[in-house]
Amino acid sequence: MIKKNSSEAEIAKELSYREYIMREDYVFHAPYSPEIEFYEMVRAGDIKAVDADNHEDFCDKKGLGVLSKDKVRSFKYHFAITAALLARYCIGGGMEHEQAYNISDLYICKVDECNTLKEISDLHRNMVKEFTKRMYDLRTRKVYSKHIVMCIRFIYDHLHEKITITDAAKELGLSEGYLSRLFKKETGMNFGEYVTRKKIETARNMIDYSGYSLSQISNILAFTSQSYFVKVFKKYEGVTPGQYQMSHLPSATI
């Protein structure tokens, strides 16, 4: 048996003690999936979803580990971790890496100047908005006209509903025919195909991170039936939702 040195033994002892205290006090870290879902929403530039998720003060969140005996310092460390992860998720989503790191570095420097939990929470909210807004702009700025940008925003805001070009045209104050031609010209897809693709992308992310059942996902995204959901998912992903779910279970990668 390999003996642990004194440093390793102390670490092992401290970890055992922490696990015991957490069990006794019923204190546990926040679940993993919602955290990943949060970063995915920012990477997608989903302003509406992030705003809904961002109402709680960062320093009131349950399940964050204790990183320092000083509470303010502990949340500064968590803030720095969040900033670093946001930068990397946004780089993965297409943000230029220097821009992402500059934003991250700037906010980490700013949090170092904070003296209260409220200041940290307010700064965290602003940082999340900053990253999300930039990702939204990145996804919509291409060569799209103002009307198509507004149309895409309408689609994202109503993915949980049955979306028709008639509704979108009415929202934008355009004729259905004109919007249809303009949408096809600028995106390369007709309106219905674009909506379906976005619903399937969202369904895939929900399977990965939300914990909802396949029937719940089908209902949330307003597919006419679960069988139709399965058919469309397979068309775009090459496998059924069930097959995709099984291949992405944590145990599947072990």
Residue, then its C-alpha position, 0 to 999 in steps of 0.5 A: m500500500i502506498k502511504k500518503n504524505s502528510s499534506e495528502a493525509e491532511i487534504a483527505k482528512e479535510l475532505s472527509y470532514r467537509e463531506y460529513i458536515m454537509r451530510e449532517d447539515y443537509v448542505f449540498h452543491a447545486p445540481y450540475s445540469p441547471e448550471i450547464e443549461f445556464y452557460e448554454m443559454v448565454r452561449a446561445g445569446d438567449i436574452k429572454a431566457v437569461d433574464a428570467d434566470n438572472h433575477e436571483d442575486f448571485c450571492d443568494k444562490k444555494g449550493l455554491g461551495v465555501l472557497s474562503k472563510d471570508k464570505v465576500r472573498s468566497f463569492k469573489y472566487h466564484f465570480a472569477i470561476t463564472a467569468a472564466l467559464l462564460a468566456r470559454y463557452c462564448i468562445g465555443g459559440g463563436m466569440e473572438h477569443e481575445q474579446a471573450y478573455n478581455i471581458s472576463d479579465l475586466y469583470i474579474c478586476k472589477v469584482d476585486e474592488c467590490n466590498t459587499l455581496k450586493e456589489i458582487s451580485d449586481l456586477h455578476r448580473n451585468m457581466v452575464k448580460e454583457f456576454t449574452k448581448r454580445m452572443y445575441d449580436l454575433r448570431t444576428r448581425k451577419v448580413y441580416s436586415k432589421h426585419i429579419v433580425m426582429c423575425i429571428r428574435f420573434i422565433y426565439d421568443h416563441l419556440h414554446e408555441k406553434i409559430t407561423i409566418t402569419d403571426a410573425a408578419k403580423e408582429l412585424g407589420l409586414s405582408e406575409g408574402y414579403l416576409s417569406r421572400l425576404f426570410k428565404k433570401e437572407t437566411g437561405m431557408n424558408f420560415g418553416e424550416y428555420v423554425t423547425r431547425k431551431k426547435i430541434e436544436t433546443a430539444r437537443n439541448m434540453i435532452d442534454y441538460s434540462g432533465y425533462s422527459l422526451s414527452q415533456i420536451s415535445n409538449i414544451l416545444a409545441f410539437t403536434s404529437q410525440s410521434y411527429f417530434v420523433k420523426v422530425f428529430k430523426k430527420y435532422e439529427g439522424v437518430t431518434p430522441g430516445q437514441y440520442q438521449m441514451s448515447h448522451l447519458p453520463s454512463a455512456t462516456i465511461 
